[in-house]
Amino acid sequence: MPHIIELVGKTRVVVKDGKVVEVGEPEVKYCPIFAKLRGLETITSDDVKKNMEFRISDFGMFTDKRRLELEDFVGFGASEIMMTGLSRGLLDATVTACEGAGTVISSNPTLVQGMGGRMSGLVETEPIEGIIKGITEREGIVLDPSTAIMDSVAGVKKAAELGHKKIAVTVAIPTTAKELRALEKELGLDLIIIAVHVTSLSKEDVQTIMNNTDITTSCASKYVRELVKPLAQVGTAVPLFALTQKGKELVIERAKDIQAPLLINTQALPSLPEEKQPRELK
C-alpha cells in the first residue's frame, strides 16, 4: 500500500518506497504561506512534486531515515502549540498522526514537534520500521505498529488507559471531533481538540468543527472564515483560531515562546484582509 498525503494547495500526492509516484492537480492555486516561504505565486503540480521530494531528501519523510527532531516551522502551528502545552504541563499527552506510524500518543514535546512540524494532510499510510523505531525510542506509543492505522478516537482511548487526562488531539474529520467530545464526557477527560486540514469541507461539516473543537486552522476554507466566532486569532492570511477559553489559553501560552515582537490588540474577529487570503477559497 502506498502513502497518500495532501499538501501545498491541497494537492494529492502518492509516495511509494520513498519516491513520489503520483501528483494530482492543486485545488488551491495561491497560498500566502508558500508565496512567502518559497516565492510561489501560482502553485503547480510540478511545484508540489518538488516540495514533496525536498521533504523526503531534507528530513527523510516517508523513509527509514526520518528525522524526528525538527526546528519550529511556523510560530503557531498545531504541533508548535501542542509542544508548548506539553512543555508547560498544560497537557499530559497528545494524539497525532505521523507518516509510517499512523496514530501516535506522546508526552515528549520534541517528538510531537518533530512528527508534526512539517506534516500536511496525511490521508493514508503504512508501517515504516525506521519511523516506528524512532518514535518508540523517544517514548512515543504507536497505536498499531502492524497497520499504522490512523484512528484518533482509539488513540484518545489508549491515552486515557495510560492514565492521561489532559490530552490534545488533532482531527481532520468533523464527525470524529463530535465523537471525541462525547468520549471526553464519557471518560471524564479534558480534551483540547484541534481541527486541521479543513480545506474543501462543506458548510455543515465546518459547523460541526465550530461546535466541537477548541482550536481550528483555517487552511483555504471559505466556510471556516464565514462561520468562525473566535476568542483569539493568530495571523491574518492563513489564521489559526481559538474557539474556546481553554483553546485561547493554550494559544496565548504559545505566544510566550515566540521570539519575534508581538502585537496584542483587541478588535472584532475574525480579521481577514481579502488581499492576503489563499485563492480560491474552497
C-alpha positions in Angstrom: 0.0 0.0 0.0 1.4 3.4 -0.9 1.3 6.5 1.3 -1.2 9.3 0.4 -0.8 12.9 1.5 -2.4 16.2 0.6 -0.1 19.2 0.7 0.6 22.6 -0.8 -2.7 23.8 -2.2 -4.4 20.5 -1.1 -2.7 18.5 -3.9 -3.0 14.7 -3.6 0.4 13.1 -3.7 1.2 9.3 -3.6 4.6 8.2 -2.3 5.9 4.6 -2.6 9.3 3.3 -1.4 10.5 6.9 -0.7 9.6 8.1 -4.2 6.9 10.4 -5.5 4.8 8.2 -7.9 1.7 10.4 -8.5 0.8 14.0 -8.2 -2.6 15.5 -8.6 -3.8 19.0 -9.5 -3.6 21.6 -6.8 -7.1 22.6 -5.6 -5.8 25.9 -4.4 -3.5 27.9 -6.7 -2.2 30.5 -4.4 -1.1 30.0 -0.7 0.3 33.1 1.1 2.5 30.9 3.3 4.2 29.3 0.3 4.3 32.6 -1.5 6.2 34.0 1.5 8.5 30.9 2.1 9.1 29.7 -1.4 8.2 32.7 -3.7 5.4 30.6 -5.3 2.8 32.9 -6.8 0.9 30.1 -8.6 1.1 26.5 -7.3 1.6 23.9 -10.0 1.8 20.1 -9.8 5.5 20.3 -10.5 6.0 22.7 -7.6 4.2 20.2 -5.3 6.3 17.3 -6.6 9.5 19.3 -5.9 8.2 20.2 -2.4 7.5 16.6 -1.5 10.8 15.4 -2.9 12.5 18.1 -0.8 10.8 16.9 2.3 11.9 13.3 1.5 15.6 14.4 0.9 15.8 17.1 3.7 14.4 15.2 6.7 13.6 11.7 5.4 9.8 12.0 5.2 8.3 8.6 4.3 11.6 6.8 4.8 13.6 4.9 7.5 15.9 8.0 7.7 13.1 10.2 9.1 14.4 12.9 11.4 12.1 13.2 14.4 13.6 16.3 16.0 12.9 19.3 13.9 13.0 23.1 14.5 9.8 25.1 14.7 8.4 25.5 11.3 5.7 28.2 12.0 5.0 30.2 15.1 1.5 29.0 15.8 1.0 25.6 14.0 -0.9 22.8 15.7 2.3 20.9 16.6 4.0 24.0 18.0 1.0 24.8 20.2 1.0 21.2 21.5 4.7 21.2 22.1 4.4 24.3 24.3 1.4 22.8 26.1 3.4 19.7 27.0 6.5 21.7 28.0 4.4 23.8 30.4 2.5 20.9 31.9 -0.8 22.2 30.5 -1.1 18.9 28.6 -0.4 15.3 29.7 -0.2 13.9 26.2 -1.0 14.4 22.6 -2.7 12.1 20.0 -1.5 13.0 16.5 -0.6 11.3 13.1 2.8 10.6 11.7 3.5 9.0 8.3 4.8 5.5 8.6 3.3 5.1 12.1 -0.3 6.3 12.0 -1.8 7.5 15.3 0.8 8.2 17.9 0.4 9.0 21.6 3.3 11.1 23.1 4.2 13.2 26.1 7.5 14.2 24.5 7.3 17.8 23.3 10.3 17.5 21.0 8.9 14.3 19.3 5.5 16.0 18.9 7.1 18.9 17.0 9.4 16.5 15.1 6.5 14.4 13.8 4.1 17.2 13.1 6.0 20.4 12.3 6.3 19.6 8.6 3.2 17.3 8.4 0.5 18.1 5.9 -2.8 16.3 5.4 -1.9 12.6 5.8 -4.7 10.6 4.2 -3.3 7.0 4.3 0.0 5.4 5.4 1.6 2.1 6.0 4.2 1.0 8.6 7.8 2.2 8.1 10.0 0.3 10.5 12.6 3.1 11.0 10.0 5.7 11.8 8.2 3.4 14.3 11.5 2.6 15.9 12.5 6.3 16.2 9.1 7.2 17.8 9.4 4.3 20.2 12.9 5.3 21.2 11.6 8.7 22.1 8.9 7.2 24.3 6.1 7.7 21.8 3.4 5.0 21.6 2.3 3.9 18.1 -1.3 2.8 18.3 -0.9 -0.1 15.9 2.6 -0.7 14.6 1.4 -3.6 12.4 -1.0 -1.4 10.3 -0.1 2.2 11.0 -3.8 2.9 11.3 -5.0 6.5 11.8 -7.7 6.5 14.5 -7.8 9.4 16.8 -10.7 8.1 18.9 -8.9 4.8 19.6 -5.8 6.9 20.3 -7.5 9.0 22.9 -8.9 5.8 24.5 -5.4 4.4 24.7 -4.0 7.6 26.1 -6.8 7.5 28.8 -5.9 3.9 29.6 -2.3 5.1 30.2 -3.6 7.5 32.8 -3.6 10.7 30.8 -6.4 13.2 31.3 -5.4 16.5 29.7 -5.0 15.3 26.1 -4.6 17.4 22.8 -5.8 15.6 19.7 -5.7 16.6 16.1 -8.7 15.8 13.8 -9.3 16.2 10.1 -12.8 14.6 10.0 -15.6 16.7 11.6 -17.7 13.7 12.8 -14.5 12.5 14.6 -14.5 15.7 16.6 -18.1 15.1 17.6 -17.2 11.5 18.7 -14.3 12.9 20.7 -16.5 15.4 22.6 -18.8 12.5 23.6 -15.8 10.4 24.6 -14.4 13.3 26.7 -17.6 13.4 28.7 -17.9 9.6 29.0 -14.3 9.1 30.3 -14.1 12.3 32.3 -11.2 13.7 30.2 -10.1 17.2 29.5 -9.5 17.3 25.7 -8.1 20.0 23.5 -9.5 19.1 20.1 -7.6 20.8 17.2 -9.1 20.7 13.7 -6.5 20.5 10.8 -6.7 20.2 7.0 -10.1 21.8 6.7 -9.9 23.0 3.0 -13.0 21.9 0.9 -15.1 20.9 3.9 -18.9 21.6 3.4 -20.6 24.3 5.4 -22.3 21.7 7.5 -19.0 20.0 8.3 -17.4 23.3 9.2 -20.3 24.0 11.6 -19.6 20.6 13.2 -15.9 21.7 13.6 -17.0 25.0 15.2 -19.3 23.2 17.7 -16.8 20.5 18.7 -13.3 21.8 18.7 -11.1 24.2 20.8 -8.7 25.3 18.1 -9.0 25.2 14.3 -6.7 26.0 11.4 -8.3 27.9 8.5 -6.3 26.5 5.6 -8.1 27.6 2.4 -11.6 27.0 3.8 -14.2 29.7 2.9 -16.7 28.3 5.4 -14.3 28.4 8.3 -13.7 32.1 7.5 -17.5 32.6 7.2 -18.7 30.8 10.3 -15.9 31.3 12.8 -16.5 33.3 16.0 -13.1 33.2 17.6 -12.0 34.1 21.1 -8.5 34.6 19.7 -6.9 34.7 16.3 -3.3 34.2 15.2 -2.2 35.6 11.8 -4.4 37.1 9.1 -3.6 35.3 5.9 -4.0 31.6 6.9 -5.1 32.2 10.5 -5.4 29.8 13.4 -8.5 30.4 15.6 -9.1 29.6 19.3 -12.8 28.8 19.7 -13.0 28.1 23.4 -11.5 29.5 26.6 -9.1 26.6 27.1 -8.1 26.8 23.4 -7.4 30.5 23.8 -5.3 29.9 26.9 -3.1 27.3 25.1 -2.6 29.7 22.1 -1.6 32.6 24.5 0.8 30.2 26.3 2.4 29.5 22.9 2.8 33.3 22.3 5.3 33.4 25.3 7.7 31.2 23.2 7.7 33.4 20.1 11.0 35.3 19.9 9.7 38.0 17.4 7.9 41.1 18.7 4.2 40.6 19.2 1.2 43.0 18.8 -1.6 42.1 21.2 -4.7 44.0 20.5 -8.5 43.8 21.0 -10.8 44.1 17.9 -13.7 42.4 16.2 -12.8 39.0 14.9 -12.2 37.3 12.5 -9.8 39.8 10.8 -9.3 38.6 7.2 -7.8 41.1 4.8 -9.0 40.0 1.4 -5.8 40.5 -0.5 -3.9 38.2 1.9 -6.1 35.1 1.7 -5.4 31.9 -0.3 -7.0 31.7 -3.7 -9.5 30.5 -4.5 -11.1 29.6 -1.1 -12.7 26.2 -1.1 
